Amino acid sequence: MLMVRERQFYIRLVTLAAPLALQSVITFSVALADNIMVGQLGALALSGVFVANQIQTLLHMLVIGLVSALLILGSQFWGKREADKVTTIIGIAFKLGVGSGLVITMVTLLWPGGVLRVFTDEVDALEQARSYLVIIRWSYLCFCVTQVLVGAMRCVERVRIGMYLSIMTFVVNVSLNWVLIFGNLGAPA
């Protein structure tokens, strides 16, 4: 079995891997916080959010594939010190990410009911999902842009920025949930 005995290797590995792992935990925590907070409103509200979030799940899978390709190609070029090719790959990924976000946003703007009916035919859940989709669809483009840019930072060994963005996202998400879901600070519930 090959073992690296150089201490520097492990320090570098932890320096790169720890922020990535923490970012994944925080990203999971955002979804968990959403489910816990919406779950307090009842099963119908939770099922509506679940149905609407299926669109986000599909977009997430698409963007993960895009960012994975960006990381694989961009990291190889970064390792070869071919910065111009890294820039080209990032540009292509950015255009595809923005395009994906715009397409999904437009589809949910123009045919919200049709898109949601793909995931359920339950009328009450569809009504809840539609009211949630009116708000959440505006995040699709931002999600695509941030994921591609965080991926770009990762392929050039700047992994902490994504971790900090995840922490900020968690704080903003929970705060807005507290205000908008429960009607705090004068907002309607």
N, C-alpha and C positions, 0 to 999 in steps of 0.2 A: 504494500500500500504506500502510495506517495504522500508524504507529509511535508509541509513547508515548515521549516524550523526558524525562519526569519521572523522575528518579533514584529518588524515593520509591516510585513504582509498582513498580519492579523489586526494590527492597529488600523491600517488602511481599510481592511474589510469591514471592521466594525464601524468606522467613520462613514462608510458609504451605506452599509446595510441597516444600521440602527435607525436613521431618519426615515428610510423607506418602510421599515416595519412599523414604526410609530405612525407614519402617515396612513398606512392601511388600517391600523387599529382605530385611528381617529375617524377615518372615512366610514368605517363600519358603525362607529358610535353615533355619527350623524343620523344614519338610517334608523338605528335603534332608538335614539331620542325621539325622532319623528313618530315611530310606531307607539312608543310609550305614551307620548303626549296626546296623539290623536286617539289612541285606544281609550283614553279617559272620557272621550265623547260618546263612546259606544261602538258596538260591532258594525253598525251600518256605516258610520263615518270611516271606520278603519277599512271596511271592504271597499268603499269608494276610493280612498287614497291608494289602496293596493291595486285596484284596477287601473287608475290613472298612472301609477308608477310603473306599470308594465311597459309603457312607452319609454320612460327613462331607462329602464333595464335594457331594452333593445338598443337604445342609443349608447348606453354605457358599454355594451358588448362591442358595438361597432367602433367606438372610440378607443377601447382597450386594444383591439386588433390594430388599429391605425398607429397608436402610440407604441405598441410592441414592435411594429415594423420600423418606426422611427428610431427606437432605441437600438435595435439590432444593427441597422445600417449606419445610423449616426455615430454610435459608439465605435464601430469598426473604422470609420473615416477619422474620428477623433483620435483613436489610437495610432493611426498612420500619420497624424498631423496634417490632414487634408481639410482644413477649415472651410474652404470654399465649397467642398462637397457636403459638409455638414450643414452649411447654410442652405444649400439647394434642397437637401432632404427635409430640413425643418420647414422651408417655404412650401414644399409640396404637401407635407402633412398639415400645415396650417390651412392651406386652401381647401384641402379635403375635409378637415375638421369644421371649418366655417361653413362649407357647403352642406355638410351633413346636418349641422345645427339649424341652418336656415331652412332646409327642406323639411325637417321634422316639425319645426315651428310653424311653417306655412301649412303643412298638412293638418296639424292640430287646430290651426286658425280657421281653415276653410271647411274641414270635415270632422269636427270634434266628435260628433255622435257616431259617425261611421267608424272612425278609428277605435273608439271605446267599445263599440259593439263587437269588435273582433275578439275582445277578451271576456265579455260577459253579455248575457241578454237579460239579466235581472234589472228591472226598471228602477228600483230604489237605489241600487248600487250605481247604476249609470247616472242618475241624477246627482248623487254625491260626487262621483268621479268627474263629471262635467264641471261642477263648481270648483273643484280643486285644480282641474286642468287649466281653467281660465287664468289661474295664478302661476302655476308651475311651468307652463310652456315658455314663459319669458326667460327661464333659466337655462334652456337647452343650448342656446348659442354661447352663453357665458361658460357653461360647463365644457363644451367642446373646445373653446379657445383656451381656457385654463388648463385642461388636461394635456393639450398639445404643447403648450408652453412649458408646463411642468416636465413633460417628457423630454422636451428640448434641453431643459436645464439638467436633467438626469444624464443625458448622453454626453454632456460636457463636464460631468462630475460635480455638478452643483445641486446636491440632493436636499440640502436643508431648506431651500426656498419652498419646495413642495410641502414639507412638514409644517412650516410656519403658515402657509396658506390653508392647510387642513385645520390647524388649530383655530385660525381666524374664522374659517367657515363654520366650524363647530359652534363657536361662541355666538356668531351672528345668527346661525340657524336656530339654536335653542332660544336666544333672546327674541327673535321674531316669532317663533312658535308661541312663546309665553304671551307675547302681546296679541298676536292675531288669532290664535286658537282659543285662548281663554278670555279675550276681550279686556286685557289689562291696559293701563295708561289711557283709558278713554276710547280704545278701539272697539268696534263691534265684535262680538264673539262669533 
